[in-house]
Amino acid sequence: MFKLISYLFYIVAIIAGYLASYELLLQVVPEFGAIAFTGWFIVTAMFFPLAPFYPGITAGNWMFAIVCYVAIAIGVVFGNMARKVKT
C-alpha cells in the first residue's frame, strides 16, 4: 500500500514538472508542431525536477516548484516506509 501511495506522489511531481515546462514551451515556440512537441516531451522527461524553477524565477509562480518538490519528498517517505514494512 505504501509503495502505491509513493508512486502516486511521484506521478503528481512529474505532472507538476510537465505543466511548468509546458508553460515554457508555449513561450518559446507558440505554434509548435509534432517535432517540437516530441523534443519538449523528451527533454522534460530528463529534467522535470528543474522545470518548475522557470515560472518561479521569471513570473514569481512558485506553485509548480512547491507541488513538485513536496510530492517528491512525500513519495520518498512513503517509499521508505514500504521498504521498512517488508523487512
C-alpha positions as CSV (number, residue, x, y, z in Angstrom):
1,M,0.0,0.0,0.0
2,F,2.8,2.4,0.9
3,K,4.5,1.7,-2.4
4,L,1.3,2.6,-4.4
5,I,1.0,5.9,-2.4
6,S,4.6,6.6,-3.1
7,Y,4.1,6.1,-6.9
8,L,1.0,8.3,-6.8
9,F,3.0,11.2,-5.3
10,Y,5.8,10.7,-7.8
11,I,3.2,10.9,-10.6
12,V,1.9,14.2,-9.1
13,A,5.5,15.5,-9.1
14,I,6.0,14.5,-12.8
15,I,2.7,16.2,-13.8
16,A,3.7,19.4,-12.0
17,G,7.1,19.4,-13.8
18,Y,5.4,18.8,-17.2
19,L,2.9,21.6,-16.6
20,A,5.6,24.0,-15.7
21,S,7.7,23.1,-18.7
22,Y,4.6,23.3,-21.0
23,E,4.3,27.0,-20.0
24,L,8.0,27.4,-21.1
25,L,7.2,25.6,-24.4
26,L,4.3,27.9,-25.1
27,Q,6.6,31.0,-24.5
28,V,9.5,29.7,-26.6
29,V,7.6,28.1,-29.5
30,P,3.9,29.4,-29.5
31,E,3.0,27.4,-32.7
32,F,4.8,24.2,-32.1
33,G,4.5,21.1,-34.3
34,A,4.9,17.4,-33.7
35,I,8.7,17.6,-33.7
36,A,8.9,20.4,-31.2
37,F,6.4,18.7,-29.0
38,T,8.4,15.4,-29.1
39,G,11.6,17.2,-28.3
40,W,9.9,19.0,-25.4
41,F,8.5,15.8,-24.1
42,I,11.9,14.0,-24.1
43,V,13.8,16.9,-22.6
44,T,11.2,17.4,-19.9
45,A,11.4,13.7,-19.0
46,M,15.1,14.2,-18.3
47,F,14.8,17.5,-16.4
48,F,11.3,17.6,-14.9
49,P,12.5,18.5,-11.4
50,L,14.3,21.6,-12.8
51,A,11.4,22.8,-15.0
52,P,9.3,24.3,-12.1
53,F,12.1,26.8,-11.4
54,Y,11.4,28.6,-14.7
55,P,7.9,30.0,-13.8
56,G,9.1,30.6,-10.3
57,I,12.0,32.8,-11.3
58,T,10.5,34.6,-14.3
59,A,6.9,35.1,-13.2
60,G,7.0,34.5,-9.4
61,N,4.8,31.5,-9.8
62,W,6.4,29.0,-7.3
63,M,3.3,26.8,-7.1
64,F,4.7,24.2,-9.6
65,A,8.0,24.0,-7.7
66,I,6.3,23.7,-4.3
67,V,4.0,20.9,-5.5
68,C,6.8,19.1,-7.3
69,Y,9.3,19.0,-4.5
70,V,6.8,18.4,-1.7
71,A,5.3,15.5,-3.7
72,I,8.8,14.0,-4.3
73,A,9.6,14.3,-0.6
74,I,6.3,12.6,0.4
75,G,6.9,9.9,-2.2
76,V,10.4,9.2,-0.8
77,V,8.9,9.0,2.8
78,F,6.2,6.5,1.7
79,G,8.8,4.6,-0.3
80,N,11.0,4.2,2.7
81,M,8.0,3.2,4.8
82,A,7.2,0.5,2.3
83,R,10.7,-0.8,2.5
84,K,10.6,-1.0,6.3
85,V,7.3,-2.9,6.3
86,K,8.8,-5.6,4.1
87,T,11.7,-6.4,6.4
